[in-house]
């Protein structure tokens, strides 16, 4: 079984690849294309395991033996679903594989901002006891606050479970099917986006990136939120209009934000969110805790084996096959 790993960064890949797998690693160039040298390496590859690299006509044409495309994670926007379907190749993600880690990260960001922990840490390490304690005039409890969740799928419902345990009130909005019984068990109420923005103390984005969600958190959406609202996004870059958010944070028309995903990754030094005192940034790590990472790799390899070694239909197909 030969697997091509489409990964830009993974220094410990050799420790992760199963011993019975013949492997090759390639990555896309800065121009969005694969080199002829890399394409020559995948002519007999039976599977792609993909990080954030694109799976497009160029690379599909170079891999005539390909039987499955497997994304490492939940998102699949870098996969050409039409091109893979035309060739009869299932394109799969790992639905729900990191929902616990992402939900925990969202909650951690909420707590850090509500309790002003980054500022408290800095002041206390400077032995500025008085200023550190003065921060309590700006801190908040999560208890009895309203959390609005955009996207009530695997991650959104996992976050709701945790927020419910903190005694938060829950609103949600989702354009797709929702497990209403699960939502009701957390006392989570459905509502439209405008009402959610207006009534929430915290707004958390848990939806995928698509044509309806791109730049969803726009100037208009931010204006609908209040000056005490905190925005959290650990979903996908491109959902939040970053310049609009930077303006809202500078003008303090919303209280704070925490962002884990960005329009351009790795984040660039000129990103407008960098350096804002009321904005907490992490480097697209919400879903990659160590134990989550091992679960991702195990499920990805299991799905590939199902197709290549067992002749079975894989799980989590996203291109309609």
C-alpha positions as CSV (number, residue, x, y, z in Angstrom):
1,X,0.0,0.0,0.0
2,X,1.5,3.3,-1.1
3,X,0.3,6.5,0.4
4,X,1.3,10.0,-0.7
5,X,1.2,12.4,2.2
6,X,0.3,16.0,1.0
7,X,1.7,18.0,3.9
8,X,3.7,21.2,4.2
9,X,4.7,20.8,7.8
10,X,5.0,17.6,9.8
11,X,8.6,16.9,11.1
12,X,7.6,13.7,12.9
13,X,5.9,12.1,10.0
14,X,8.3,9.1,9.9
15,X,7.2,8.2,13.5
16,X,3.5,8.3,12.4
17,X,3.5,6.3,9.2
18,X,2.6,2.6,9.8
19,X,5.5,0.2,9.1
20,X,3.7,-1.6,6.3
21,X,3.1,1.6,4.3
22,X,5.3,2.7,1.4
23,X,5.2,6.5,1.6
24,X,6.1,9.7,-0.1
25,X,5.6,13.2,1.1
26,X,5.0,16.1,-1.2
27,X,3.9,19.7,-0.8
28,X,2.4,22.4,-3.0
29,X,4.5,25.3,-4.1
30,X,3.8,29.0,-3.2
31,X,2.3,29.3,-6.7
32,X,-0.4,26.8,-5.9
33,X,1.1,24.1,-8.1
34,X,3.0,20.9,-7.5
35,X,6.4,20.5,-9.0
36,X,7.0,17.9,-11.8
37,X,9.5,16.2,-9.5
38,X,6.8,15.7,-6.8
39,X,4.2,14.6,-9.3
40,X,6.5,11.9,-10.6
41,X,6.6,10.4,-7.1
42,X,2.9,9.7,-6.9
43,X,2.2,7.9,-10.2
44,X,1.6,4.6,-8.2
45,X,0.1,6.1,-5.1
46,X,-3.1,4.4,-4.0
47,X,-4.1,7.0,-1.4
48,X,-3.6,10.7,-0.6
49,X,-3.6,11.7,3.1
50,X,-3.9,15.5,3.0
51,X,-3.2,18.3,5.4
52,X,-4.1,21.7,3.9
53,X,-2.7,21.1,0.5
54,X,-5.0,21.3,-2.5
55,X,-6.2,18.2,-4.3
56,X,-6.9,19.5,-7.8
57,X,-6.9,18.5,-11.5
58,X,-3.1,18.8,-11.6
59,X,-2.3,16.3,-8.9
60,X,-5.2,13.9,-9.7
61,X,-4.1,13.6,-13.3
62,X,-0.7,12.5,-12.1
63,X,-2.0,9.7,-9.9
64,X,-3.8,7.1,-12.0
65,X,-3.7,4.4,-9.3
66,X,-5.4,6.6,-6.7
67,X,-8.4,5.0,-4.9
68,X,-9.1,7.4,-2.0
69,X,-8.4,11.0,-0.9
70,X,-8.4,11.4,2.9
71,X,-8.3,14.7,4.7
72,X,-6.7,15.0,8.1
73,X,-9.4,16.8,9.9
74,X,-13.0,18.1,9.5
75,X,-12.6,20.7,6.8
76,X,-12.5,19.7,3.1
77,X,-12.5,23.0,1.2
78,X,-9.1,22.3,-0.3
79,X,-10.4,19.2,-2.1
80,X,-11.9,19.4,-5.6
81,X,-15.0,17.4,-5.0
82,X,-16.2,17.5,-8.5
83,X,-12.9,16.3,-10.0
84,X,-12.6,13.4,-7.5
85,X,-16.2,12.4,-8.1
86,X,-15.7,12.4,-11.9
87,X,-12.9,9.9,-11.4
88,X,-14.9,7.8,-9.0
89,X,-12.5,8.5,-6.2
90,X,-14.1,9.0,-2.7
91,X,-12.9,12.2,-1.0
92,X,-13.3,11.9,2.7
93,X,-12.8,14.0,5.8
94,X,-12.9,12.9,9.5
95,X,-16.2,14.1,10.7
96,X,-16.2,15.1,14.4
97,X,-12.7,13.7,15.0
98,X,-11.5,16.8,16.9
99,X,-14.8,18.2,18.3
100,X,-13.8,17.7,21.9
101,X,-10.5,19.5,21.5
102,X,-12.0,22.4,19.6
103,X,-14.9,22.8,22.1
104,X,-12.4,22.8,25.0
105,X,-10.2,25.4,23.2
106,X,-13.2,27.6,22.6
107,X,-14.2,27.4,26.3
108,X,-10.6,28.1,27.3
109,X,-10.5,31.2,25.1
110,X,-13.8,32.4,26.6
111,X,-12.4,31.9,30.2
112,X,-9.1,33.6,29.4
113,X,-10.9,36.7,28.0
114,X,-13.6,36.8,30.7
115,X,-11.0,36.5,33.5
116,X,-8.4,38.7,31.7
117,X,-5.9,35.9,32.3
118,X,-3.2,37.0,29.8
119,X,-3.0,40.5,31.4
120,X,-3.2,39.1,34.9
121,X,-0.3,36.7,34.2
122,X,1.9,39.5,32.8
123,X,1.2,41.9,35.7
124,X,1.7,39.2,38.3
125,X,5.0,38.1,36.8
126,X,6.1,41.7,37.0
127,X,5.1,41.6,40.7
128,X,2.6,44.4,40.1
129,X,0.1,43.0,42.6
130,X,-2.1,46.1,42.7
131,X,-2.6,46.4,39.0
132,X,-3.2,42.7,38.7
133,X,-5.9,42.8,41.3
134,X,-7.5,45.9,39.7
135,X,-8.2,43.8,36.6
136,X,-11.1,42.2,38.6
137,X,-13.1,45.3,38.0
138,X,-13.1,44.2,34.3
139,X,-13.6,40.5,34.7
140,X,-16.8,38.5,34.3
141,X,-18.3,35.2,35.2
142,X,-19.6,32.8,32.5
143,X,-22.4,31.8,34.8
144,X,-25.8,33.1,33.6
145,X,-24.3,34.7,30.5
146,X,-25.7,34.0,27.1
147,X,-23.6,32.1,24.6
148,X,-24.7,32.2,20.9
149,X,-23.3,29.4,18.8
150,X,-23.3,29.6,15.0
151,X,-23.2,26.1,13.7
152,X,-24.7,23.4,16.0
153,X,-23.0,20.3,14.6
154,X,-20.4,18.2,16.2
155,X,-18.3,21.0,17.6
156,X,-21.1,23.4,18.4
157,X,-23.0,20.8,20.4
158,X,-19.9,19.7,22.2
159,X,-19.3,23.3,23.2
160,X,-23.0,23.7,24.2
161,X,-22.5,20.7,26.6
162,X,-19.6,22.3,28.3
163,X,-21.2,25.8,28.5
164,X,-24.4,24.3,29.9
165,X,-22.3,22.8,32.7
166,X,-21.1,26.3,33.5
167,X,-24.7,27.6,33.8
168,X,-24.7,29.6,30.6
169,X,-27.8,30.4,28.6
170,X,-27.6,29.0,25.1
171,X,-28.8,30.2,21.7
172,X,-27.9,28.7,18.3
173,X,-28.2,29.2,14.6
174,X,-27.7,26.6,11.9
175,X,-28.8,26.3,8.3
176,X,-28.5,22.5,8.3
177,X,-30.2,19.7,10.2
178,X,-29.8,19.9,14.0
179,X,-30.2,17.2,16.7
180,X,-33.0,19.1,18.3
181,X,-33.4,16.6,21.2
182,X,-29.7,17.2,22.0
183,X,-30.1,20.9,21.8
184,X,-33.1,20.8,24.1
185,X,-31.2,18.7,26.6
186,X,-28.9,21.7,27.0
187,X,-31.8,24.2,27.0
188,X,-30.3,25.6,23.8
189,X,-32.9,27.7,21.8
190,X,-32.8,28.2,18.0
191,X,-32.9,31.7,16.7
192,X,-31.9,33.9,13.7
193,X,-28.4,35.3,13.4
194,X,-29.4,38.9,14.1
195,X,-31.2,38.0,17.3
196,X,-28.2,35.8,18.3
197,X,-25.8,38.7,17.8
198,X,-27.9,41.1,19.7
199,X,-28.7,38.9,22.7
200,X,-25.4,37.0,23.2
201,X,-22.6,38.0,25.6
202,X,-20.3,35.5,23.8
203,X,-20.7,34.6,20.1
204,X,-18.8,31.4,19.0
205,X,-18.4,30.4,15.4
206,X,-18.5,26.6,14.9
207,X,-19.6,26.4,11.3
208,X,-17.7,25.3,8.2
209,X,-16.4,27.6,5.5
210,X,-18.8,27.8,2.5
211,X,-20.3,30.3,0.3
212,X,-22.9,31.4,2.9
213,X,-20.4,31.6,5.8
214,X,-17.5,33.4,4.0
215,X,-17.1,36.8,5.6
216,X,-20.2,36.1,7.6
217,X,-18.8,38.1,10.6
218,X,-18.8,41.4,8.7
219,X,-19.0,45.0,9.7
220,X,-22.8,44.6,9.8
221,X,-22.7,41.5,12.0
222,X,-20.2,43.1,14.4
223,X,-22.4,46.2,14.6
224,X,-25.3,44.0,15.7
225,X,-23.2,42.8,18.6
226,X,-22.9,45.0,21.7
227,X,-20.0,46.6,23.4
228,X,-20.0,43.8,26.0
229,X,-19.9,41.0,23.4
230,X,-16.9,38.7,23.0
231,X,-16.4,36.9,19.7
232,X,-14.7,33.5,19.5
233,X,-13.7,31.7,16.2
234,X,-12.0,28.4,16.0
235,X,-13.8,27.3,12.8
236,X,-12.1,28.4,9.6
237,X,-10.3,31.4,8.3
238,X,-12.4,33.4,5.9
239,X,-15.5,33.4,8.0
240,X,-14.4,36.5,10.0
241,X,-13.7,39.7,8.1
242,X,-10.4,40.4,9.8
243,X,-10.0,44.1,9.0
244,X,-13.7,44.7,10.1
245,X,-13.0,42.9,13.3
246,X,-9.8,44.8,14.0
247,X,-11.8,48.1,13.5
248,X,-14.5,46.9,15.9
249,X,-11.9,46.0,18.5
250,X,-10.0,49.2,18.2
251,X,-13.2,51.2,18.5
252,X,-14.4,48.9,21.3
253,X,-17.8,48.5,19.7
254,X,-17.3,44.9,20.8
255,X,-15.5,43.9,24.0
256,X,-13.0,41.4,22.8
257,X,-12.2,38.5,20.4
258,X,-10.3,35.3,20.3
259,X,-9.3,33.9,16.9
260,X,-7.6,30.6,16.1
261,X,-8.0,30.6,12.3
262,X,-7.0,33.1,9.7
263,X,-7.6,34.1,6.1
264,X,-3.9,33.6,5.3
265,X,-2.0,31.0,7.3
266,X,0.6,31.0,8.7
267,X,-0.5,34.4,10.0
268,X,1.5,37.3,8.5
269,X,3.1,40.0,10.5
270,X,0.8,42.6,9.0
271,X,-2.4,40.9,10.1
272,X,-4.6,43.7,11.5
273,X,-5.5,41.6,14.6
274,X,-1.9,41.4,15.8
275,X,-1.0,43.6,18.8
276,X,-4.6,44.4,19.9
277,X,-4.9,44.3,23.7
278,X,-8.4,43.0,23.5
279,X,-7.7,40.2,21.0
280,X,-6.3,36.8,21.9
281,X,-4.8,34.9,19.0
282,X,-3.7,31.2,18.7
283,X,-2.1,29.5,15.7
284,X,-4.8,27.1,14.3
285,X,-4.2,24.7,17.2
286,X,-7.8,24.3,18.6
287,X,-8.2,20.8,17.1
288,X,-4.7,19.4,17.5
289,X,-4.1,18.4,21.1
290,X,-1.7,15.4,21.3
291,X,-4.3,12.8,21.9
292,X,-6.6,14.3,19.3
293,X,-3.7,14.2,16.7
294,X,-3.2,10.5,17.3
295,X,-6.9,9.8,16.9
296,X,-6.8,11.8,13.6
297,X,-4.0,9.7,12.2
298,X,-5.4,6.4,13.3
299,X,-8.8,7.1,11.8
300,X,-7.2,8.4,8.5
301,X,-5.2,5.3,8.1
302,X,-8.1,3.0,9.0
303,X,-10.3,4.7,6.4
304,X,-7.5,4.2,3.8
305,X,-7.1,0.6,4.7
306,X,-10.8,0.0,4.4
307,X,-10.6,0.9,0.7
308,X,-7.3,-0.4,-0.4
309,X,-6.9,-3.6,1.7
310,X,-10.5,-4.6,2.4
311,X,-12.3,-3.3,-0.6
312,X,-14.9,-1.6,1.6
313,X,-16.6,1.8,1.2
314,X,-14.9,4.4,3.3
315,X,-16.6,6.6,5.9
316,X,-17.2,10.3,5.8
317,X,-17.4,10.6,2.0
318,X,-17.9,14.3,1.0
319,X,-18.1,14.1,-2.9
320,X,-21.4,12.2,-3.2
321,X,-20.0,8.7,-4.2
